[in-house]
Amino acid sequence: MSIQQTISQLANQCVLCGLCIPHCPTYKLFQTENESPRGRISLFKALAENQIKVSESLFTSLDHCLTCRACEKICPSQVDYATISNLGRALIASQHPEYQRSLKQKMAEKLLVTPSLHPLIKLSAKAVAPFQSFIGKNLKDVNQTESGSQSTLASIGVFSHEISSDASFSSPIKNFYPAPEASFQIKPGKKKQVILFKGCSSDLFEQQTLLDTIKLLNACLFDVYIPEKQHCCGAMNHRQGDIHGMKKLAKENIKQFKSLLQESQAIISITNSCSGQLKEYAKLMNSLDSEAELINEAEDFGQKATDIISFLAQVIKIGHLKFAPLTEEKSQRIGVHIPCSLKNVLKEDQILFDLLENIPNIQLIKINDQYCCGAAGSYMLQYPDIANRLLDEKIDDVIEQNYQTIVSSNLGCSLHFKQGLKNYEQKVGRKIEVIHPIQLLARQLIQSPQVNKTNVVLEN
């Protein structure tokens, strides 16, 4: 079945009831039918059936979608909006290459998803950091004041304070993770093992979370295998209509993990959006009419793929891990941001609360999660004005609740929050920490005497 036929077939499942509309973040901002899920489904269907032509305004309305998938969660007909949208973007990209994201946006995404290019980001961060007050306090200012490659690096350079401060440009895994060694005796027979999916930007922004993930998994008596030649999950390519690029990345990841898959209990990602993409590899291959062998391999891969939140929630209880209580009254109140990928794709938002409640005295308060925060991968670089408007009400909630710490389990959302909070630091008179939930757990972990070494294996 062709892309056009698939779009038309899936779109026909929509009964145009409109229940999705109040849950759409862009409809909230623009209040037009074209900026709603129902409107976009109708437009994609019309494009697939050659009833309308692409225009600048139509492309913009379709591209404004954050793919938060809140519409899917509420839809009584279970319309597969994400597939309609992704295939619709692919259709436009293939038939109308004149309508595509800017060169600057392409360069920014290429830099973020290519570890070998991360030295450029680190150099930019070092150069940009002393002059941030001149460049602007948010991404909108950066985009308005720079152009071309300088703007691309400056846009990412705004995140300079969040870039992990390793001294070398080589793989942080080699610099920071202990060398492989025998760590502990478990039981006779095979050791328990998991595979860690780092993604494309975790080394750049979330090294501490990677280390804390390994620490907690080792405490639960799991060896951690890290394939060195792994790739981006493909989510950015997918959203931008580059289905061939996405498929290539998926095939490479499946290939690199294949030898470890049978003996491993899980493929673990620390970022919810990556977890969702990995779990849906088989669905994505099916929608692209891939060969049966690849679909079967993708199914095996997806069945093992899981998020660190849901995996730890299961094994912490089995491993009888203990955590120290939060002592100071102010530090006990934790603001919990629920990423769309955790809530609408993985549908595991309650599991995050269950996991964190292993910490005694903790008070978990959900930050307003009615709409997407606006991060949506590289969306915050592409449409900073929309992204910042969506974030504002969450920032207001954070300030009103007077949190000291916010936890968010999605990398892009964390970066978006951190940058948004910088604009309010003078108003609140203090810094608000934004960390991954895994970091909070690792801080409070009471180490068991039987686990005093880390076992990590690098797979070439």
C-alpha positions in Angstrom: 0.0 0.0 0.0 1.4 3.4 -0.9 1.9 6.3 1.5 -1.1 8.1 0.0 -3.4 5.1 0.5 -2.2 4.5 4.0 -2.9 8.1 5.0 -6.3 8.0 3.4 -7.2 4.7 5.1 -6.1 5.9 8.5 -7.7 9.3 8.1 -11.1 7.6 7.3 -11.2 6.3 10.9 -11.6 9.8 12.2 -15.3 10.6 12.7 -14.6 14.3 13.1 -16.2 14.4 16.6 -13.8 17.1 17.8 -13.1 15.6 21.2 -9.4 16.0 20.5 -9.5 19.8 19.9 -9.5 21.0 23.6 -6.4 18.9 24.2 -4.3 20.3 21.3 -1.7 22.8 22.4 -1.5 24.6 19.1 -5.3 25.0 18.9 -5.2 26.5 22.3 -2.8 29.2 21.0 -4.2 29.8 17.5 -7.9 28.9 17.9 -8.2 27.8 14.2 -9.4 24.5 12.8 -6.2 24.1 10.7 -4.2 24.1 14.0 -6.2 21.2 15.5 -5.8 17.4 15.1 -9.1 17.1 13.3 -8.2 19.9 10.9 -4.8 18.4 10.2 -6.2 15.0 9.6 -8.6 16.4 7.0 -5.7 18.4 5.4 -3.4 15.4 5.2 -6.2 13.3 3.7 -7.0 15.9 1.1 -3.3 16.1 0.2 -3.0 12.4 -0.1 -6.1 12.3 -2.4 -4.9 15.3 -4.5 -7.8 17.4 -3.5 -5.7 20.4 -2.4 -2.2 21.7 -3.1 0.5 22.6 -0.6 0.8 26.3 0.2 3.1 28.1 2.7 0.2 28.7 5.1 -1.0 25.1 4.9 2.5 23.7 5.4 3.0 26.0 8.4 -0.2 24.8 10.0 0.7 21.2 9.6 4.3 21.7 10.7 3.2 23.5 13.8 2.1 20.2 15.3 4.3 19.1 18.2 3.4 15.5 17.8 2.6 15.4 21.5 -0.1 12.8 20.8 -2.6 14.1 23.4 -5.2 13.7 20.7 -4.5 10.0 20.3 -4.9 9.4 24.0 -8.4 11.0 24.1 -9.7 9.7 20.8 -12.7 7.3 21.1 -12.0 6.0 17.6 -8.3 5.3 18.4 -7.2 7.2 15.3 -3.4 6.7 14.7 -2.7 10.4 14.4 1.1 10.1 14.7 1.3 7.8 11.7 -1.0 10.1 9.6 1.1 13.1 10.5 4.5 11.5 10.0 3.5 9.9 6.6 1.9 13.2 5.6 5.1 15.1 6.4 7.0 12.5 4.3 4.6 13.0 1.4 5.2 16.7 1.5 9.0 16.3 1.8 9.1 13.9 -1.2 6.7 15.8 -3.5 7.3 19.4 -2.4 10.9 19.8 -1.4 10.5 23.6 -1.6 8.5 23.3 1.7 10.9 22.1 4.3 12.7 23.3 7.4 15.4 25.9 7.1 19.0 25.1 6.5 19.7 26.4 10.0 17.3 23.9 11.5 18.7 21.0 9.5 22.2 22.0 10.7 21.1 22.2 14.3 19.5 18.8 14.2 22.5 17.3 12.4 24.8 18.6 15.1 22.6 17.3 17.9 22.2 13.8 16.6 25.8 13.2 15.4 28.2 12.5 18.3 31.2 13.0 16.2 30.1 16.6 15.6 29.5 17.3 19.3 32.9 19.0 19.7 31.6 21.8 17.6 28.7 22.3 20.0 31.1 22.3 23.0 33.4 24.8 21.3 30.4 27.0 20.6 29.2 26.7 24.1 32.5 27.8 25.5 32.5 30.7 23.1 28.9 31.7 23.6 28.8 31.4 27.4 30.6 34.7 28.3 28.4 36.6 26.0 24.9 35.2 26.7 23.6 38.5 28.0 24.4 40.1 24.6 23.1 37.2 22.5 19.7 37.2 24.3 18.0 35.5 27.2 16.2 32.9 25.2 16.2 31.1 21.9 13.8 33.6 20.3 16.4 36.4 20.7 19.1 34.2 19.3 17.2 33.3 16.2 16.4 36.9 15.6 19.9 38.2 16.0 22.0 35.7 14.1 21.9 33.8 10.8 23.3 30.8 9.0 25.7 28.5 10.7 26.6 31.1 13.4 22.9 31.2 14.4 22.8 27.4 14.5 25.7 27.1 16.8 24.5 30.1 18.9 21.0 28.6 19.2 22.5 25.3 20.6 25.1 27.3 22.5 22.4 28.9 24.6 22.4 25.5 26.3 26.0 25.9 27.2 25.4 25.7 31.0 23.7 22.3 30.5 26.5 20.8 28.4 28.4 18.1 30.4 31.8 19.5 31.4 34.2 16.7 30.4 37.7 17.7 29.5 37.9 15.6 26.3 36.0 15.5 23.1 36.3 11.7 22.9 33.5 9.4 24.0 32.6 10.3 27.6 31.8 6.6 28.2 35.5 5.9 28.0 36.5 8.8 30.2 34.0 8.4 33.0 32.8 4.8 33.2 34.9 2.3 35.1 36.7 -0.3 33.2 35.0 -3.7 32.8 35.7 -6.0 35.8 34.1 -8.8 37.8 31.7 -6.9 40.1 29.8 -9.4 42.2 28.5 -12.9 42.6 24.8 -13.3 41.9 23.6 -16.9 41.6 25.0 -19.9 39.7 24.2 -19.7 36.1 24.0 -16.7 33.8 24.3 -13.1 35.1 21.5 -10.7 34.6 22.3 -8.1 32.0 20.7 -5.1 30.2 21.7 -3.0 27.2 21.9 0.8 27.6 20.7 2.9 24.8 22.4 6.3 25.2 20.7 8.0 22.3 22.4 10.8 20.4 22.6 13.6 22.9 22.8 12.0 26.4 26.6 12.1 26.3 26.4 15.8 25.6 23.7 16.8 28.2 23.0 13.9 30.5 26.3 12.3 31.5 25.4 12.3 35.1 22.0 10.6 34.4 23.9 7.9 32.4 26.2 7.3 35.3 23.4 7.3 37.8 21.5 4.8 35.6 24.4 2.4 35.7 24.8 2.9 39.4 21.2 1.9 40.1 21.1 -1.0 37.6 24.3 -2.4 39.2 22.8 -2.0 42.6 19.9 -4.2 41.3 22.6 -6.7 40.2 22.5 -6.1 36.5 25.5 -5.9 34.3 25.2 -3.0 31.8 26.2 -3.4 28.2 26.8 -0.3 26.1 27.1 -0.9 22.3 29.5 1.9 21.2 28.2 2.0 17.6 24.6 2.9 18.4 22.8 5.7 16.6 20.0 8.2 17.2 16.6 6.6 17.6 15.4 8.4 14.5 12.6 10.5 16.1 13.9 13.8 14.7 14.1 12.3 11.2 10.6 10.9 11.5 9.0 14.1 12.6 10.6 16.0 9.7 9.3 13.5 7.1 12.7 11.8 6.5 11.3 8.3 6.7 14.2 6.8 4.8 16.7 8.4 7.2 14.6 7.2 10.2 14.4 3.6 8.7 18.2 3.6 8.2 18.9 4.6 11.8 16.4 2.0 13.0 18.0 -0.8 10.9 21.5 0.2 12.2 20.4 0.1 15.9 18.7 -3.2 15.4 21.9 -4.6 13.8 24.2 -3.2 16.6 22.0 -4.6 19.4 21.2 -8.0 17.8 24.1 -10.0 19.2 23.2 -8.9 22.8 19.5 -9.1 22.5 18.8 -12.7 23.4 20.8 -12.7 26.6 19.6 -9.3 27.8 16.5 -8.7 29.8 15.9 -5.2 28.3 17.1 -2.4 26.1 17.0 0.6 28.4 16.7 4.3 27.4 16.9 7.2 29.9 14.8 9.5 27.7 11.1 8.9 27.3 10.9 10.0 23.7 13.6 7.6 22.6 12.0 4.8 24.6 8.7 5.4 22.7 10.5 5.5 19.3 12.4 2.3 20.0 9.3 0.4 21.1 7.5 1.4 17.9 10.1 0.3 15.5 8.0 -2.6 14.2 4.9 -0.3 13.8 7.1 2.1 11.8 8.5 -0.6 9.6 5.0 -1.9 9.0 3.8 1.5 7.9 6.6 1.7 5.4 5.9 -1.8 3.9 9.3 -3.1 5.0 10.5 -6.7 4.4 9.1 -9.3 6.7 12.5 -10.2 8.2 13.2 -6.6 9.2 9.7 -6.3 10.7 10.3 -9.4 12.8 13.6 -8.1 14.0 12.0 -4.8 14.9 9.4 -6.6 16.9 12.0 -8.5 18.9 13.9 -5.2 19.4 10.7 -3.3 20.4 9.6 -6.0 22.9 12.9 -5.6 24.8 12.9 -1.8 24.6 11.8 -0.1 27.8 12.2 3.2 29.7 14.5 3.3 32.7 11.5 4.6 34.8 9.3 1.5 34.2 12.2 -0.9 34.4 13.6 0.4 37.7 10.1 0.5 39.2 10.0 -3.3 38.8 13.5 -4.3 39.8 14.0 -1.9 42.7 11.4 -3.8 44.7 12.9 -7.2 43.7 16.4 -6.0 44.6 15.2 -4.5 48.0 17.0 -1.2 47.4 16.8 1.3 50.2 16.8 5.1 49.9 17.6 7.8 52.4 14.8 10.1 53.3 14.6 13.7 52.2 15.2 15.6 55.4 14.7 19.3 54.9 11.1 20.3 54.6 11.6 22.5 51.5 13.5 19.8 49.7 10.8 17.2 50.3 8.4 19.0 47.8 9.4 17.9 44.3 7.7 19.3 41.2 7.1 16.5 38.8 7.0 17.3 35.1 5.2 14.7 33.0 6.6 14.6 29.4 4.1 13.9 26.6 6.1 10.9 25.6 5.7 9.4 29.1 2.0 10.2 29.3 0.7 9.8 25.8 3.1 7.4 24.1 4.4 5.1 26.9 1.3 5.7 29.1 3.5 5.2 32.2 3.1 8.5 34.1 1.8 6.9 37.2 4.8 4.6 37.3 7.1 7.6 37.7 5.3 8.5 40.9 5.4 4.9 42.1 9.2 4.9 41.5 10.0 8.1 43.3 7.8 7.2 46.3 10.6 4.7 47.2 12.3 7.8 48.7 10.9 8.4 52.3 9.3 11.7 53.1 9.1 12.8 49.5 6.2 15.0 48.5 5.4 14.7 44.8 3.4 17.5 43.2 2.5 17.3 39.5 3.3 20.4 37.5 0.4 21.6 35.2 0.4 19.0 32.4 -2.7 19.9 30.5 -0.6 20.8 27.4 2.8 20.0 26.0 5.7 22.1 27.4 6.7 23.0 23.9 10.1 21.3 23.7 9.1 18.5 21.3 12.7 17.5 20.3 14.1 20.2 18.2 10.7 22.1 18.0 12.0 24.6 20.6 14.7 25.6 18.2 12.4 25.7 15.1 9.5 27.5 16.7 10.9 29.2 19.8 8.0 31.6 20.2 5.3 28.8 20.3 7.5 26.7 22.5 8.1 29.5 25.0 4.4 30.4 25.1 3.5 26.8 26.0 6.2 26.7 28.7 5.1 30.0 30.3 2.1 28.6 32.2 4.2 25.7 33.6 6.9 28.2 34.7 4.2 30.2 36.5 3.1 27.1 38.2 6.6 26.3 39.3 7.1 29.8 40.7 3.8 29.8 42.5 4.5 26.4 44.2 8.0 27.6 45.2 9.8 24.3 44.2 13.5 23.8 44.8 13.7 20.8 42.6 11.9 19.7 39.4 12.2 16.3 37.9 11.6 15.6 34.2 12.4 12.3 32.5 12.8 13.7 29.0 16.0 15.4 27.9 14.5 18.0 25.6 11.9 19.0 28.2 14.6 19.4 30.8 16.6 21.7 28.6 13.5 23.7 27.7 12.6 24.1 31.4 16.1 25.1 32.4 16.3 27.8 29.7 12.8 29.1 30.6 13.6 29.3 34.3 16.7 31.4 33.6 14.4 34.2 32.5 12.7 34.1 35.9 15.7 33.7 38.2 15.8 37.4 39.2 12.0 37.2 39.9 12.3 34.2 42.2 15.7 35.2 43.7 17.2 31.7 43.5 18.0 28.9 41.1 15.5 26.0 40.6 17.2 22.7 40.0 15.9 20.6 37.0 17.1 17.0 37.1 16.2 13.6 35.8 14.3 11.4 38.3 17.1 8.9 38.2 19.5 11.5 39.5 17.3 12.1 42.5 17.1 8.3 43.2 20.8 7.9 42.9 21.5 10.7 45.4 19.3 9.0 48.0 20.4 5.4 47.4 21.8 3.7 50.4 24.5 1.5 49.0 24.3 -2.2 49.8 27.6 -3.7 51.2 27.3 -6.5 48.7 27.5 -4.1 45.7 30.6 -2.0 45.8 31.9 -2.1 42.3 30.4 -1.0 38.9 30.3 -3.5 36.1 30.0 -1.9 32.6 30.9 -3.6 29.4 31.6 -1.6 26.2 30.6 -3.4 23.0 32.6 -2.4 19.9 
